Amino acid sequence: MDIVFVLLPFALLFAGVGAGAYIWAVKRGQFDDLETPPLRILSDDEESKS
């Protein structure tokens, strides 16, 4: 039963860090454009020099 008193604060801390990282990423605009980056690899910007 004593392990609950140790693991519960660690779990809450871990969840808080995860929520903080998610909020930080949303505020920095990491999730603004989800369509363009996967398609960018398909377009050729420069001609190959081979």
C-alpha positions in Angstrom: 0.0 0.0 0.0 2.9 2.3 0.6 3.9 2.1 -3.0 0.7 3.9 -4.0 1.9 7.0 -2.1 5.1 6.9 -4.1 3.7 6.1 -7.6 0.7 8.4 -7.5 2.7 11.7 -7.2 5.0 10.4 -10.0 2.1 9.6 -12.2 0.5 13.0 -11.6 3.9 14.7 -12.3 4.3 12.7 -15.5 0.8 13.6 -16.6 1.4 17.2 -15.8 4.6 17.3 -17.8 2.8 15.7 -20.8 -0.1 18.2 -20.6 2.4 21.0 -20.4 4.4 19.8 -23.4 1.1 19.5 -25.4 0.0 23.0 -24.4 3.5 24.4 -25.3 3.4 22.7 -28.7 -0.1 24.0 -29.4 0.9 27.6 -28.5 4.0 27.4 -30.7 1.9 26.4 -33.7 3.1 22.8 -34.1 -0.3 21.5 -35.1 -1.4 24.4 -37.4 -0.7 22.7 -40.8 -0.9 19.0 -40.8 -1.4 18.6 -44.6 1.5 20.3 -46.3 4.6 18.6 -44.7 3.7 15.1 -45.9 3.1 16.4 -49.4 6.3 18.5 -49.5 8.5 15.4 -50.0 6.7 14.6 -53.2 7.5 17.8 -55.0 10.9 18.4 -56.7 12.3 21.8 -56.0 15.6 21.3 -57.8 16.6 19.2 -60.7 19.1 16.5 -60.0 22.6 17.2 -61.1 23.6 13.6 -62.1 
